[in-house]
C-alpha cells in the first residue's frame, strides 16, 4: 500500500503540473488586442501585394455578414483578410471562418487578434495568395479587393464554389455580372451575389463577365 500511495501522489502531482502548464499556455495563447500591435501596427493606406490596406468599418462588416445570412452552419472565407476583422466577426456569429492574407506581418497580427478574441476554435488566419488558395468548402466568400482583382478571381469562384455559395464584396463590383442586391451602408456600397448553377443564364452572364 505505501508504494501505491506514492504512485497515487506522483500521479496527482503530475496532473496538477499539467493543469498549471495548460493554464499558463492558455494565458500565453490569449493576449489582449493591444499587445498584438506592439510589434506590428498597420496603417490605413499602406501598400500591399495588389491593394493598399484600408480597414472595413464595423457597420459595413456587420451588414456584409447580415446580407449573406451567415449562421453557425456556414464556412466563411475572407479573401484578403487584412487584420482579420471580417473573419473574426463571422467567428463571433458562430460560423467557421478562414481569412487568407498575403502579408506575413498582417497575417500574424490577425492570428494574434483571433487568439485575443478567444476564437481559435472557430476562426483561422492563413498566410497565402488568394489566387492559389483552396476555398472550395466555402459557403460564404467575403471580399474587399479592387474591381480588377474581383474579375481575376471570378473564374476561380465560378469553377471552385458550389452553386448557392454567397459572395459579398465591399465597395467593388464584378464587372458586368450584376449583383442580386446592392446596399448602401453609411455611404459605402455592399454587393451580394449567389454562385449560379452551370448551364443557367445567370452562370453564362457571370462567365461572360470573367472574360
N, CA, C and O of each residue as an XYZ file, in Angstrom:
844
protein
N       0.807     -1.219      0.000
C       0.000      0.000      0.000
C       0.842      1.272      0.000
O       0.516      2.210     -0.727
N       1.936      1.339      0.806
C       2.731      2.564      0.744
C       3.221      2.876     -0.656
O       3.242      4.034     -1.071
N       3.622      1.818     -1.398
C       4.073      2.050     -2.771
C       2.954      2.583     -3.629
O       3.163      3.486     -4.439
N       1.759      2.031     -3.458
C       0.600      2.505     -4.221
C       0.303      3.963     -3.894
O      -0.025      4.751     -4.782
N       0.421      4.325     -2.593
C       0.167      5.700     -2.164
C       1.144      6.658     -2.818
O       0.769      7.750     -3.247
N       2.429      6.231     -2.892
C       3.430      7.094     -3.523
C       3.111      7.289     -5.007
O       3.239      8.394     -5.534
N       2.693      6.207     -5.679
C       2.352      6.312     -7.101
C       1.180      7.257     -7.291
O       1.178      8.090     -8.198
N       0.169      7.117     -6.413
C      -1.002      7.989     -6.496
C      -0.611      9.442     -6.300
O      -1.103     10.335     -6.990
N       0.298      9.665     -5.333
C       0.769     11.030     -5.054
C       1.497     11.610     -6.264
O       1.292     12.771     -6.620
N       2.347     10.801     -6.892
C       3.096     11.248     -8.072
C       2.146     11.567     -9.211
O       2.311     12.577     -9.896
N       1.139     10.702     -9.423
C       0.161     10.929    -10.495
C      -0.603     12.228    -10.256
O      -0.854     12.998    -11.183
N      -0.972     12.460     -8.975
C      -1.713     13.683     -8.639
C      -0.869     14.916     -8.905
O      -1.353     15.908     -9.450
N       0.432     14.845     -8.504
C       1.318     15.978     -8.755
C       1.489     16.228    -10.254
O       1.520     17.376    -10.697
N       1.598     15.149    -11.030
C       1.741     15.289    -12.471
C       0.516     15.937    -13.079
O       0.619     16.769    -13.980
N      -0.656     15.545    -12.573
C      -1.898     16.125    -13.085
C      -1.970     17.610    -12.773
O      -2.377     18.414    -13.611
N      -1.567     17.969    -11.545
C      -1.579     19.394    -11.172
C      -0.593     20.188    -12.011
O      -0.884     21.310    -12.424
N       0.583     19.603    -12.263
C       1.596     20.269    -13.082
C       1.081     20.464    -14.498
O       1.269     21.529    -15.085
N       0.437     19.449    -15.049
C      -0.110     19.551    -16.407
C      -1.170     20.637    -16.469
O      -1.248     21.392    -17.438
N      -1.997     20.709    -15.409
C      -3.037     21.737    -15.367
C      -2.423     23.124    -15.310
O      -2.887     24.044    -15.984
N      -1.374     23.274    -14.500
C      -0.711     24.572    -14.380
C      -0.080     24.978    -15.702
O      -0.166     26.136    -16.112
N       0.561     24.006    -16.373
C       1.180     24.296    -17.670
C       0.106     24.681    -18.688
O       0.282     25.600    -19.488
N      -1.011     23.953    -18.636
C      -2.108     24.246    -19.557
C      -2.655     25.644    -19.343
O      -2.914     26.371    -20.302
N      -2.833     26.024    -18.065
C      -3.326     27.373    -17.765
C      -2.344     28.433    -18.228
O      -2.740     29.460    -18.780
N      -1.056     28.181    -18.002
C      -0.031     29.140    -18.438
C      -0.020     29.264    -19.947
O       0.118     30.361    -20.489
N      -0.167     28.125    -20.631
C      -0.183     28.151    -22.095
C      -1.381     28.925    -22.609
O      -1.286     29.676    -23.580
N      -2.525     28.729    -21.932
C      -3.735     29.445    -22.354
C      -3.547     30.941    -22.219
O      -3.996     31.718    -23.062
N      -2.855     31.348    -21.110
C      -2.622     32.776    -20.915
C      -1.707     33.330    -22.005
O      -1.924     34.433    -22.506
N      -0.677     32.551    -22.372
C       0.229     32.988    -23.427
C      -0.500     33.047    -24.760
O      -0.248     33.939    -25.571
N      -1.406     32.098    -24.989
C      -2.088     31.982    -26.275
C      -3.215     32.995    -26.434
O      -3.737     33.149    -27.538
N      -3.603     33.683    -25.380
C      -4.708     34.620    -25.468
C      -4.287     36.000    -24.984
O      -4.676     36.413    -23.892
N      -3.499     36.719    -25.775
C      -3.098     38.073    -25.399
C      -4.271     39.029    -25.548
O      -5.306     38.663    -26.106
N      -4.115     40.256    -25.052
C      -5.143     41.241    -25.367
C      -4.785     41.898    -26.694
O      -3.652     41.796    -27.166
N      -5.759     42.569    -27.283
C      -5.562     43.129    -28.626
C      -4.452     44.185    -28.642
O      -3.721     44.307    -29.626
N      -4.330     44.939    -27.560
C      -3.298     45.978    -27.528
C      -1.902     45.380    -27.628
O      -1.032     45.941    -28.294
N      -1.684     44.250    -26.973
C      -0.362     43.638    -27.017
C      -0.056     43.077    -28.407
O       1.109     42.931    -28.777
N      -1.108     42.762    -29.179
C      -0.895     42.230    -30.526
C      -0.212     43.251    -31.436
O       0.512     42.876    -32.359
N      -0.440     44.524    -31.180
C       0.091     45.567    -32.056
C       1.436     46.124    -31.589
O       1.943     47.080    -32.175
N       2.015     45.541    -30.545
C       3.281     46.066    -30.039
C       4.421     45.874    -31.025
O       5.308     46.722    -31.125
N       4.403     44.771    -31.749
C       5.495     44.512    -32.687
C       5.150     44.917    -34.124
O       6.038     45.122    -34.951
N       3.845     45.030    -34.408
C       3.440     45.412    -35.772
C       2.079     46.097    -35.708
O       1.103     45.525    -35.222
N       2.032     47.324    -36.202
C       0.775     48.079    -36.217
C       0.577     48.648    -37.616
O       1.270     49.590    -37.999
N      -0.359     48.091    -38.389
C      -0.559     48.568    -39.761
C      -1.189     49.959    -39.783
O      -1.856     50.373    -38.835
N      -0.965     50.660    -40.874
C      -1.540     51.990    -41.063
C      -2.456     51.972    -42.273
O      -2.110     51.421    -43.318
N      -3.615     52.572    -42.129
C      -4.565     52.640    -43.238
C      -3.913     53.293    -44.453
O      -3.326     54.370    -44.347
N      -4.019     52.648    -45.589
C      -3.419     53.155    -46.813
C      -2.060     52.574    -47.134
O      -1.460     52.920    -48.151
N      -1.562     51.681    -46.265
C      -0.237     51.114    -46.536
C      -0.298     50.169    -47.738
O      -1.328     49.550    -48.006
N       0.803     50.072    -48.440
C       0.866     49.257    -49.661
C       0.834     47.772    -49.320
O       1.427     47.330    -48.336
N       0.132     47.019    -50.152
C       0.105     45.568    -50.052
C       0.544     44.955    -51.367
O       1.108     45.640    -52.220
N       0.283     43.652    -51.534
C       0.702     42.969    -52.753
C      -0.003     43.533    -53.984
O       0.641     43.889    -54.971
N      -1.326     43.610    -53.916
C      -2.110     44.099    -55.052
C      -2.961     45.314    -54.709
O      -3.459     45.998    -55.603
N      -3.128     45.582    -53.427
C      -4.005     46.665    -52.980
C      -3.358     47.378    -51.804
O      -2.435     46.858    -51.177
N      -3.850     48.563    -51.517
C      -3.492     49.198    -50.251
C      -4.460     48.684    -49.193
O      -5.590     48.305    -49.502
N      -4.008     48.674    -47.947
C      -4.861     48.182    -46.872
C      -5.653     49.325    -46.276
O      -5.091     50.319    -45.817
N      -6.970     49.169    -46.289
C      -7.875     50.100    -45.632
C      -8.873     49.255    -44.853
O      -9.559     48.423    -45.447
N      -8.975     49.445    -43.543
C      -9.886     48.600    -42.763
C     -11.349     48.859    -43.114
O     -11.742     49.997    -43.373
N     -12.141     47.808    -43.120
C     -13.574     47.925    -43.359
C     -14.253     48.383    -42.075
O     -14.015     47.798    -41.018
N     -15.094     49.417    -42.140
C     -15.797     49.869    -40.927
C     -16.651     48.750    -40.321
O     -17.175     47.897    -41.037
N     -16.778     48.770    -39.012
C     -17.515     47.717    -38.310
C     -18.941     47.576    -38.824
O     -19.424     46.457    -38.996
N     -19.621     48.689    -39.072
C     -21.016     48.595    -39.505
C     -21.121     47.964    -40.889
O     -22.111     47.297    -41.191
N     -20.110     48.168    -41.731
C     -20.104     47.534    -43.050
C     -19.863     46.036    -42.902
O     -20.503     45.232    -43.580
N     -18.938     45.660    -42.016
C     -18.678     44.236    -41.762
C     -19.966     43.537    -41.333
O     -20.318     42.483    -41.862
N     -20.655     44.131    -40.380
C     -21.878     43.506    -39.874
C     -22.943     43.396    -40.958
O     -23.657     42.396    -41.028
N     -23.051     44.409    -41.797
C     -24.065     44.364    -42.863
C     -23.697     43.336    -43.919
O     -24.576     42.677    -44.473
N     -22.403     43.190    -44.208
C     -21.962     42.175    -45.159
C     -22.368     40.780    -44.693
O     -22.856     39.966    -45.477
N     -22.159     40.520    -43.414
C     -22.487     39.202    -42.881
C     -23.997     39.007    -42.772
O     -24.498     37.889    -42.894
N     -24.707     40.095    -42.545
C     -26.171     40.004    -42.483
C     -26.770     39.698    -43.851
O     -27.644     38.839    -43.969
N     -26.306     40.396    -44.882
C     -26.888     40.169    -46.204
C     -26.552     38.768    -46.700
O     -27.317     38.192    -47.473
N     -25.428     38.212    -46.273
C     -25.060     36.841    -46.630
C     -25.742     35.817    -45.736
O     -25.599     34.612    -45.941
N     -26.489     36.303    -44.738
C     -27.249     35.428    -43.833
C     -26.342     34.388    -43.172
O     -26.665     33.200    -43.140
N     -25.213     34.845    -42.648
C     -24.242     33.950    -42.023
C     -24.800     33.371    -40.725
O     -25.318     34.097    -39.876
N     -24.684     32.051    -40.589
C     -25.130     31.340    -39.389
C     -24.002     30.417    -38.922
O     -22.992     30.282    -39.612
N     -24.166     29.783    -37.760
C     -23.144     28.831    -37.297
C     -22.930     27.644    -38.230
O     -21.944     26.923    -38.081
N     -23.815     27.427    -39.173
C     -23.654     26.326    -40.116
C     -22.708     26.679    -41.270
O     -22.319     25.803    -42.042
N     -22.341     27.954    -41.389
C     -21.572     28.402    -42.545
C     -20.074     28.249    -42.369
O     -19.545     28.209    -41.258
N     -19.411     28.165    -43.517
C     -17.945     28.229    -43.602
C     -17.628     29.481    -44.406
O     -17.873     29.531    -45.611
N     -17.090     30.476    -43.744
C     -16.860     31.797    -44.347
C     -15.381     31.960    -44.668
O     -14.527     31.782    -43.799
N     -15.084     32.297    -45.905
C     -13.714     32.618    -46.301
C     -13.644     34.110    -46.622
O     -14.406     34.614    -47.447
N     -12.723     34.806    -45.960
C     -12.467     36.209    -46.267
C     -11.172     36.273    -47.064
O     -10.100     35.948    -46.553
N     -11.277     36.692    -48.308
C     -10.124     36.707    -49.213
C      -9.468     38.082    -49.183
O     -10.068     39.081    -49.580
N      -8.223     38.116    -48.707
C      -7.554     39.384    -48.450
C      -7.966     39.864    -47.075
O      -8.564     40.931    -46.929
N      -7.639     39.063    -46.057
C      -8.235     39.223    -44.727
C      -7.717     40.417    -43.946
O      -8.363     40.845    -42.990
N      -6.568     40.967    -44.325
C      -6.032     42.101    -43.572
C      -5.815     41.735    -42.115
O      -5.153     40.744    -41.808
N      -6.374     42.537    -41.219
C      -6.193     42.292    -39.789
C      -7.200     41.286    -39.239
O      -7.302     41.113    -38.025
N      -7.942     40.624    -40.118
C      -8.839     39.553    -39.696
C     -10.209     39.990    -39.232
O     -10.965     39.183    -38.691
N     -10.550     41.271    -39.435
C     -11.784     41.804    -38.868
C     -13.027     41.029    -39.316
O     -13.878     40.692    -38.492
N     -13.135     40.746    -40.616
C     -14.344     40.087    -41.116
C     -14.390     38.637    -40.645
O     -15.439     38.156    -40.215
N     -13.261     37.940    -40.722
C     -13.222     36.550    -40.262
C     -13.560     36.454    -38.780
O     -14.278     35.546    -38.361
N     -13.048     37.381    -37.994
C     -13.332     37.389    -36.558
C     -14.813     37.646    -36.305
O     -15.421     36.993    -35.457
N     -15.395     38.599    -37.039
C     -16.824     38.892    -36.870
C     -17.678     37.687    -37.233
O     -18.682     37.415    -36.574
N     -17.285     36.956    -38.286
C     -18.021     35.752    -38.662
C     -17.886     34.684    -37.579
O     -18.850     33.982    -37.273
N     -16.695     34.559    -36.999
C     -16.491     33.612    -35.908
C     -17.354     33.936    -34.706
O     -17.855     33.032    -34.038
N     -17.534     35.217    -34.424
C     -18.377     35.622    -33.299
C     -19.839     35.271    -33.533
O     -20.608     35.149    -32.580
N     -20.227     35.109    -34.799
C     -21.586     34.666    -35.115
C     -21.730     33.150    -35.028
O     -22.818     32.608    -35.222
N     -20.624     32.473    -34.734
C     -20.649     31.029    -34.602
C     -20.223     30.274    -35.837
O     -20.138     29.046    -35.817
N     -19.949     31.003    -36.933
C     -19.527     30.344    -38.165
C     -18.081     29.873    -38.059
O     -17.304     30.395    -37.261
N     -17.734     28.888    -38.868
C     -16.331     28.547    -39.082
C     -15.794     29.546    -40.097
O     -16.363     29.686    -41.179
N     -14.721     30.235    -39.772
C     -14.233     31.288    -40.665
C     -12.738     31.170    -40.869
O     -11.982     30.850    -39.951
N     -12.330     31.440    -42.107
C     -10.925     31.374    -42.501
C     -10.590     32.639    -43.265
O     -11.245     32.955    -44.258
N      -9.595     33.354    -42.823
C      -9.110     34.526    -43.546
C      -7.809     34.189    -44.248
O      -6.932     33.550    -43.666
N      -7.681     34.616    -45.496
C      -6.448     34.393    -46.257
C      -5.803     35.752    -46.501
O      -6.409     36.634    -47.110
N      -4.586     35.914    -46.028
C      -3.878     37.194    -46.113
C      -2.459     36.971    -46.633
O      -1.745     36.100    -46.136
N      -2.051     37.753    -47.626
C      -0.740     37.566    -48.254
C       0.398     38.103    -47.393
O       1.446     37.466    -47.288
N       0.207     39.259    -46.782
C       1.264     39.912    -45.999
C       1.543     39.107    -44.721
O       0.654     38.983    -43.879
N       2.748     38.561    -44.557
C       3.025     37.727    -43.374
C       2.854     38.479    -42.056
O       2.341     37.915    -41.089
N       3.275     39.743    -42.003
C       3.132     40.526    -40.772
C       1.661     40.739    -40.440
O       1.254     40.624    -39.283
N       0.863     41.053    -41.463
C      -0.562     41.266    -41.242
C      -1.242     39.965    -40.830
O      -2.117     39.965    -39.966
N      -0.838     38.858    -41.450
C      -1.413     37.560    -41.086
C      -1.119     37.223    -39.627
O      -1.998     36.744    -38.911
N       0.114     37.474    -39.186
C       0.453     37.202    -37.786
C      -0.346     38.095    -36.840
O      -0.775     37.651    -35.775
N      -0.543     39.353    -37.230
C      -1.347     40.254    -36.406
C      -2.778     39.731    -36.298
O      -3.349     39.695    -35.208
N      -3.354     39.327    -37.428
C      -4.722     38.805    -37.422
C      -4.819     37.538    -36.577
O      -5.798     37.341    -35.857
N      -3.803     36.679    -36.665
C      -3.781     35.466    -35.845
C      -3.765     35.816    -34.360
O      -4.420     35.159    -33.552
N      -3.008     36.858    -34.010
C      -2.959     37.305    -32.621
C      -4.314     37.831    -32.172
O      -4.748     37.558    -31.053
N      -4.986     38.589    -33.043
C      -6.321     39.098    -32.716
C      -7.306     37.948    -32.516
O      -8.167     38.012    -31.639
N      -7.182     36.903    -33.322
C      -8.055     35.730    -33.158
C      -7.855     35.118    -31.764
O      -8.823     34.770    -31.088
N      -6.595     34.993    -31.346
C      -6.335     34.456    -30.005
C      -6.869     35.394    -28.928
O      -7.431     34.947    -27.928
N      -6.690     36.702    -29.139
C      -7.168     37.670    -28.158
C      -8.686     37.600    -27.998
O      -9.213     37.808    -26.906
N      -9.374     37.307    -29.087
C     -10.836     37.206    -29.044
C     -11.309     35.811    -28.621
O     -12.509     35.551    -28.540
N     -10.342     34.916    -28.353
C     -10.646     33.537    -27.915
C     -11.543     32.821    -28.934
O     -12.555     32.215    -28.583
N     -11.140     32.913    -30.197
C     -11.927     32.316    -31.270
C     -11.159     31.239    -32.029
O     -11.539     30.873    -33.141
N     -10.078     30.728    -31.432
C      -9.245     29.774    -32.162
C      -9.971     28.476    -32.490
O      -9.527     27.721    -33.355
N     -11.089     28.209    -31.804
C     -11.856     27.000    -32.111
C     -12.712     27.168    -33.364
O     -13.205     26.186    -33.919
N     -12.890     28.433    -33.814
C     -13.763     28.671    -34.968
C     -13.097     29.454    -36.093
O     -13.512     29.346    -37.246
N     -12.080     30.234    -35.779
C     -11.523     31.173    -36.757
C     -10.033     30.928    -36.953
O      -9.285     30.768    -35.988
N      -9.607     30.901    -38.225
C      -8.190     30.759    -38.557
C      -7.801     31.828    -39.570
O      -8.595     32.200    -40.434
N      -6.584     32.312    -39.456
C      -6.000     33.192    -40.463
C      -4.799     32.469    -41.045
O      -3.914     32.033    -40.309
N      -4.767     32.341    -42.357
C      -3.638     31.681    -43.001
C      -2.936     32.672    -43.918
O      -3.572     33.513    -44.554
N      -1.626     32.556    -43.974
C      -0.859     33.408    -44.866
C      -0.797     32.715    -46.224
O      -0.351     31.573    -46.333
N      -1.250     33.421    -47.254
C      -1.253     32.816    -48.570
C      -1.794     33.749    -49.634
O      -2.253     34.854    -49.345
N      -1.731     33.284    -50.864
C      -2.202     34.024    -52.029
C      -3.612     33.548    -52.360
O      -3.827     32.355    -52.574
N      -4.566     34.460    -52.403
C      -5.960     34.055    -52.632
C      -6.142     33.389    -53.995
O      -7.048     32.573    -54.167
N      -5.283     33.732    -54.975
C      -5.416     33.154    -56.304
C      -4.912     31.713    -56.359
O      -5.197     30.984    -57.310
N      -4.169     31.313    -55.344
C      -3.626     29.957    -55.300
C      -4.215     29.120    -54.167
O      -3.881     27.944    -54.022
N      -5.076     29.715    -53.378
C      -5.611     29.036    -52.198
C      -6.827     28.183    -52.550
O      -7.518     28.431    -53.538
N      -7.066     27.184    -51.727
C      -8.214     26.297    -51.882
C      -9.306     26.746    -50.917
O      -9.154     26.625    -49.701
N     -10.395     27.259    -51.454
C     -11.524     27.638    -50.602
C     -12.823     27.022    -51.127
O     -13.894     27.622    -51.030
N     -12.707     25.817    -51.682
C     -13.866     25.139    -52.263
C     -14.937     24.794    -51.228
O     -16.105     24.625    -51.577
N     -14.543     24.688    -49.959
C     -15.514     24.330    -48.926
C     -16.381     25.510    -48.492
O     -17.326     25.329    -47.725
N     -16.074     26.701    -48.966
C     -16.791     27.901    -48.516
C     -18.282     27.824    -48.846
O     -18.676     27.331    -49.903
N     -19.092     28.320    -47.926
C     -20.496     28.584    -48.215
C     -20.739     30.088    -48.368
O     -21.746     30.518    -48.930
N     -19.783     30.878    -47.848
C     -19.812     32.340    -47.985
C     -18.390     32.820    -48.265
O     -17.441     32.363    -47.628
N     -18.244     33.740    -49.216
C     -16.959     34.369    -49.502
C     -17.128     35.873    -49.374
O     -18.060     36.449    -49.935
N     -16.226     36.510    -48.634
C     -16.259     37.967    -48.497
C     -15.009     38.568    -49.131
O     -13.931     37.974    -49.115
N     -15.187     39.762    -49.690
C     -14.123     40.415    -50.450
C     -14.079     41.900    -50.129
O     -15.110     42.534    -49.904
N     -12.870     42.441    -50.111
C     -12.672     43.892    -50.176
C     -11.417     44.097    -51.006
O     -10.357     44.459    -50.496
N     -11.570     43.856    -52.299
C     -10.468     43.945    -53.246
C     -10.829     44.950    -54.339
O     -11.948     45.461    -54.370
N      -9.901     45.226    -55.217
C     -10.167     46.138    -56.321
C     -10.980     45.448    -57.406
O     -10.974     44.219    -57.479
N     -11.683     46.205    -58.257
C     -12.520     45.593    -59.296
C     -11.757     44.619    -60.189
O     -12.270     43.550    -60.521
N     -10.529     44.984    -60.582
C      -9.772     44.100    -61.465
C      -9.380     42.797    -60.767
O      -9.254     41.758    -61.415
N      -9.189     42.851    -59.452
C      -8.882     41.632    -58.704
C     -10.129     40.763    -58.553
O     -10.053     39.537    -58.633
N     -11.272     41.403    -58.337
C     -12.521     40.644    -58.303
C     -12.720     39.879    -59.609
O     -13.113     38.712    -59.604
N     -12.446     40.547    -60.721
C     -12.630     39.902    -62.024
C     -11.596     38.801    -62.252
O     -11.905     37.786    -62.877
N     -10.382     38.988    -61.757
C      -9.379     37.924    -61.851
C      -9.791     36.705    -61.033
O      -9.506     35.568    -61.410
N     -10.457     36.948    -59.922
C     -10.905     35.863    -59.058
C     -12.161     35.175    -59.578
O     -12.410     34.011    -59.265
N     -12.945     35.886    -60.365
C     -14.258     35.377    -60.752
C     -14.213     33.993    -61.409
O     -15.020     33.139    -61.044
N     -13.303     33.729    -62.367
C     -13.275     32.381    -62.943
C     -13.029     31.296    -61.894
O     -13.620     30.218    -61.962
N     -12.169     31.576    -60.938
C     -11.888     30.604    -59.868
C     -13.114     30.423    -58.974
O     -13.431     29.306    -58.566
N     -13.796     31.521    -58.674
C     -15.003     31.434    -57.853
C     -16.056     30.566    -58.541
O     -16.678     29.711    -57.911
N     -16.247     30.798    -59.842
C     -17.248     30.033    -60.576
C     -16.862     28.566    -60.701
O     -17.719     27.684    -60.636
N     -15.585     28.310    -60.878
C     -15.115     26.934    -61.056
C     -15.119     26.151    -59.752
O     -15.507     24.982    -59.729
N     -14.689     26.791    -58.662
C     -14.434     26.071    -57.423
C     -15.610     26.029    -56.457
O     -15.750     25.079    -55.687
N     -16.458     27.056    -56.495
C     -17.502     27.147    -55.476
C     -18.776     26.431    -55.914
O     -19.109     26.387    -57.098
N     -19.470     25.877    -54.941
C     -20.713     25.171    -55.208
C     -21.825     26.173    -55.538
O     -21.838     27.273    -54.986
N     -22.749     25.815    -56.418
C     -23.923     26.671    -56.632
C     -24.630     26.946    -55.303
O     -24.804     26.051    -54.475
N     -25.025     28.183    -55.125
C     -25.656     28.581    -53.872
C     -24.710     29.265    -52.902
O     -25.154     29.863    -51.922
N     -23.404     29.185    -53.163
C     -22.428     29.887    -52.317
C     -22.658     31.384    -52.438
O     -22.815     31.906    -53.542
N     -22.677     32.075    -51.307
C     -22.927     33.523    -51.306
C     -21.611     34.293    -51.340
O     -20.636     33.917    -50.690
N     -21.604     35.364    -52.103
C     -20.418     36.221    -52.227
C     -20.825     37.648    -51.869
O     -21.837     38.156    -52.353
N     -20.032     38.280    -51.022
C     -20.288     39.666    -50.635
C     -19.019     40.474    -50.830
O     -17.945     40.078    -50.378
N     -19.147     41.607    -51.505
C     -17.995     42.477    -51.750
C     -18.263     43.864    -51.191
O     -19.322     44.448    -51.418
N     -17.298     44.374    -50.467
C     -17.347     45.756    -50.002
C     -16.756     46.653    -51.087
O     -15.607     46.479    -51.493
N     -17.541     47.598    -51.540
C     -17.110     48.705    -52.404
C     -16.999     48.381    -53.888
O     -17.254     49.257    -54.714
N     -16.628     47.156    -54.261
C     -16.297     46.912    -55.666
C     -17.128     45.784    -56.270
O     -17.472     44.808    -55.604
N     -17.439     45.952    -57.555
C     -18.330     45.050    -58.272
C     -17.548     43.934    -58.960
O     -16.342     43.774    -58.773
N     -18.294     43.167    -59.768
C     -17.718     42.086    -60.577
C     -17.963     42.387    -62.056
O     -18.471     41.543    -62.794
N     -17.608     43.562    -62.466
C     -17.784     43.926    -63.869
C     -19.239     43.888    -64.282
O     -20.092     44.495    -63.635
N     -19.523     43.178    -65.357
C     -20.885     43.145    -65.894
C     -21.781     42.120    -65.196
O     -22.975     42.054    -65.487
N     -21.225     41.318    -64.280
C     -22.069     40.379    -63.541
C     -22.845     41.161    -62.493
O     -22.275     41.607    -61.497
N     -24.124     41.325    -62.713
C     -24.940     42.181    -61.858
C     -25.200     41.508    -60.520
O     -25.532     40.323    -60.481
N     -25.055     42.237    -59.429
C     -25.334     41.675    -58.100
C     -26.831     41.465    -57.898
O     -27.658     42.124    -58.530
N     -27.158     40.545    -57.015
C     -28.554     40.321    -56.665
C     -29.061     41.398    -55.716
O     -30.248     41.725    -55.703
N     -28.151     41.939    -54.930
C     -28.504     43.055    -54.056
C     -27.356     44.047    -54.022
O     -26.186     43.666    -54.072
N     -27.702     45.321    -53.936
C     -26.723     46.389    -53.717
C     -27.212     47.197    -52.522
O     -28.342     47.685    -52.513
N     -26.365     47.333    -51.530
C     -26.735     48.029    -50.303
C     -25.884     49.269    -50.122
O     -24.728     49.321    -50.542
N     -26.474     50.257    -49.493
C     -25.725     51.446    -49.087
C     -25.616     51.428    -47.572
O     -26.623     51.449    -46.866
N     -24.384     51.389    -47.080
C     -24.146     51.346    -45.636
C     -23.283     52.543    -45.275
O     -22.069     52.534    -45.479
N     -23.922     53.569    -44.739
C     -23.202     54.784    -44.342
C     -22.367     55.345    -45.495
O     -21.229     55.771    -45.297
N     -22.937     55.343    -46.693
C     -22.252     55.886    -47.850
C     -21.308     54.926    -48.547
O     -20.652     55.303    -49.517
N     -21.227     53.695    -48.073
C     -20.381     52.679    -48.702
C     -21.251     51.608    -49.336
O     -22.304     51.258    -48.803
N     -20.809     51.090    -50.470
C     -21.589     50.087    -51.193
C     -21.194     48.672    -50.782
O     -20.021     48.374    -50.556
N     -22.194     47.818    -50.691
C     -22.004     46.389    -50.447
C     -22.767     45.640    -51.535
O     -23.940     45.917    -51.785
N     -22.095     44.695    -52.176
C     -22.687     43.949    -53.292
C     -22.792     42.475    -52.917
O     -21.907     41.907    -52.277
N     -23.914     41.872    -53.341
C     -24.204     40.486    -52.966
C     -24.582     39.668    -54.204
O     -25.446     40.059    -54.988
N     -23.909     38.518    -54.358
C     -24.201     37.581    -55.440
C     -24.372     36.178    -54.859
O     -23.986     35.907    -53.723
N     -24.957     35.299    -55.661
C     -25.021     33.873    -55.342
C     -24.470     33.114    -56.542
O     -24.864     33.375    -57.678
N     -23.569     32.184    -56.296
C     -23.000     31.388    -57.384
C     -24.128     30.599    -58.069
O     -24.808     29.804    -57.420
N     -24.325     30.814    -59.364
C     -25.409     30.109    -60.065
C     -24.988     28.709    -60.503
O     -23.804     28.372    -60.509
N     -25.961     27.921    -60.860
C     -25.677     26.571    -61.354
C     -25.177     26.644    -62.790
O     -25.701     27.431    -63.578
N     -24.171     25.838    -63.154
C     -23.707     25.809    -64.546
C     -24.859     25.485    -65.498
O     -25.746     24.689    -65.192
N     -24.811     26.130    -66.658
C     -25.840     25.896    -67.663
C     -27.015     26.851    -67.591
O     -27.865     26.856    -68.481
N     -27.073     27.664    -66.539
C     -28.167     28.623    -66.409
C     -27.772     29.953    -67.036
O     -26.583     30.229    -67.201
N     -28.763     30.788    -67.393
C     -28.445     32.121    -67.923
C     -27.598     32.949    -66.958
O     -26.732     33.709    -67.390
N     -27.842     32.807    -65.661
C     -27.068     33.560    -64.672
C     -25.599     33.142    -64.685
O     -24.701     33.973    -64.553
N     -25.372     31.830    -64.848
C     -23.994     31.342    -64.912
C     -23.307     31.870    -66.171
O     -22.143     32.268    -66.132
N     -24.037     31.870    -67.287
C     -23.479     32.374    -68.533
C     -23.112     33.847    -68.403
O     -22.087     34.283    -68.927
N     -23.953     34.618    -67.702
C     -23.686     36.043    -67.522
C     -22.440     36.245    -66.647
O     -21.612     37.113    -66.923
N     -22.320     35.440    -65.600
C     -21.160     35.545    -64.734
C     -19.900     35.135    -65.468
O     -18.855     35.768    -65.314
N     -19.990     34.081    -66.264
C     -18.828     33.607    -67.017
C     -18.387     34.644    -68.047
O     -17.193     34.842    -68.267
N     -19.350     35.295    -68.669
C     -19.027     36.326    -69.662
C     -18.309     37.504    -68.999
O     -17.402     38.102    -69.579
N     -18.729     37.823    -67.781
C     -18.086     38.936    -67.068
C     -16.643     38.619    -66.730
O     -15.821     39.526    -66.609
N     -16.326     37.341    -66.576
C     -14.983     36.957    -66.147
C     -13.989     36.931    -67.301
O     -12.794     36.733    -67.081
N     -14.464     37.129    -68.530
C     -13.563     37.022    -69.696
C     -13.064     38.386    -70.149
O     -12.301     38.476    -71.111
